[in-house]
Amino acid sequence: MKTNDLKKVNAPTSTVTINRNEFDAGTDNIYEAISIVAKRAVQINGEIKKELIEKLEEFATYNDSLEEIFENKEQIEVSRFYEKLPKPHALAIEEWLEDKIYYRNTEKEA
């Protein structure tokens, strides 16, 4: 998930109530649905963290002197953008409800 994709997401930034029947409709098991969404949220979090670190590295300055610490305006703007994004679990739930997550149960296939 790239930054451009994150701007287009309709996931809520605050807590919302989700219809349980709608949430577990794909698996008919609430625990399995939660597990799938949780795993996807971990993946999304890793992607966002990697992207943020890469962007902040572009602005990094390596000084030996502690006295030369200054705030980089671009770095602050990038950080603020990522702070305002919906949380990874909200993004994962949105993907789940829109049937954008592929999953399979190997126990049922055997």
C-alpha positions as CSV (number, residue, x, y, z in Angstrom):
1,M,0.0,0.0,0.0
2,K,1.6,3.2,-1.2
3,T,1.1,6.8,0.0
4,N,-1.2,7.5,-3.0
5,D,-3.3,4.6,-2.1
6,L,-3.6,5.7,1.6
7,K,-5.0,9.1,0.5
8,K,-7.8,7.4,-1.4
9,V,-8.9,5.1,1.5
10,N,-12.3,5.7,3.1
11,A,-11.3,4.1,6.4
12,P,-12.5,6.0,9.5
13,T,-9.9,7.8,11.7
14,S,-12.0,7.3,14.8
15,T,-13.9,4.4,16.4
16,V,-17.0,3.2,14.5
17,T,-19.4,0.3,15.2
18,I,-19.5,-2.5,12.6
19,N,-22.4,-4.8,12.0
20,R,-21.2,-8.2,13.3
21,N,-23.2,-10.2,10.7
22,E,-21.6,-8.1,7.9
23,F,-18.1,-8.5,9.4
24,D,-18.2,-12.3,9.7
25,A,-20.2,-13.0,6.5
26,G,-17.2,-14.1,4.5
27,T,-16.2,-16.8,7.0
28,D,-19.3,-17.5,9.1
29,N,-16.9,-17.4,12.1
30,I,-16.3,-14.1,14.0
31,Y,-13.0,-15.4,15.4
32,E,-11.6,-16.4,12.0
33,A,-12.6,-13.1,10.5
34,I,-10.9,-11.2,13.3
35,S,-7.8,-13.3,12.9
36,I,-7.6,-12.6,9.2
37,V,-8.1,-8.8,9.7
38,A,-5.5,-8.8,12.5
39,K,-2.9,-10.4,10.3
40,R,-3.7,-7.9,7.5
41,A,-3.4,-5.0,10.0
42,V,0.1,-6.3,10.9
43,Q,1.1,-6.4,7.2
44,I,-0.3,-2.8,6.6
45,N,1.5,-1.5,9.7
46,G,4.8,-3.0,8.4
47,E,4.3,-1.4,5.0
48,I,3.5,2.0,6.5
49,K,6.4,1.9,8.9
50,K,8.9,0.9,6.1
51,E,7.6,3.7,3.8
52,L,7.8,6.3,6.6
53,I,11.4,5.3,7.5
54,E,12.4,5.5,3.9
55,K,10.9,9.0,3.5
56,L,12.5,10.2,6.8
57,E,15.9,8.8,5.7
58,E,15.8,11.2,2.8
59,F,16.0,14.1,5.2
60,A,18.4,12.6,7.7
61,T,21.5,14.5,8.5
62,Y,24.4,12.8,10.2
63,N,26.2,15.2,12.4
64,D,28.7,14.3,15.2
65,S,27.8,17.4,17.2
66,L,24.8,17.3,19.5
67,E,24.6,21.1,19.3
68,E,23.6,21.1,15.7
69,I,20.2,19.6,16.2
70,F,17.5,21.4,14.2
71,E,14.0,20.7,13.0
72,N,13.6,19.9,9.3
73,K,10.3,21.3,8.0
74,E,9.8,18.6,5.4
75,Q,10.5,15.9,8.0
76,I,7.8,17.3,10.2
77,E,5.3,17.5,7.4
78,V,5.9,13.9,6.5
79,S,5.5,12.8,10.1
80,R,2.2,14.8,10.4
81,F,0.8,13.2,7.3
82,Y,1.4,9.7,8.7
83,E,0.0,10.6,12.1
84,K,-3.3,11.7,10.5
85,L,-3.7,8.4,8.5
86,P,-6.3,5.9,9.7
87,K,-4.8,3.2,11.9
88,P,-3.7,-0.1,10.3
89,H,-6.6,-2.0,11.9
90,A,-9.1,0.5,10.4
91,L,-7.5,0.1,7.0
92,A,-7.6,-3.7,7.3
93,I,-11.3,-3.7,8.4
94,E,-12.1,-1.5,5.4
95,E,-10.3,-3.9,3.0
96,W,-12.1,-6.8,4.7
97,L,-15.6,-5.3,4.3
98,E,-14.9,-4.4,0.6
99,D,-13.7,-8.0,-0.1
100,K,-10.2,-6.9,-0.9
101,I,-8.4,-9.5,1.3
102,Y,-7.6,-12.9,-0.1
103,Y,-7.6,-15.7,2.4
104,R,-7.9,-19.4,2.5
105,N,-8.5,-22.0,5.1
106,T,-6.1,-24.9,4.6
107,E,-8.0,-27.1,7.1
108,K,-11.2,-27.0,5.0
109,E,-9.2,-27.7,1.8
110,A,-7.7,-30.9,3.1
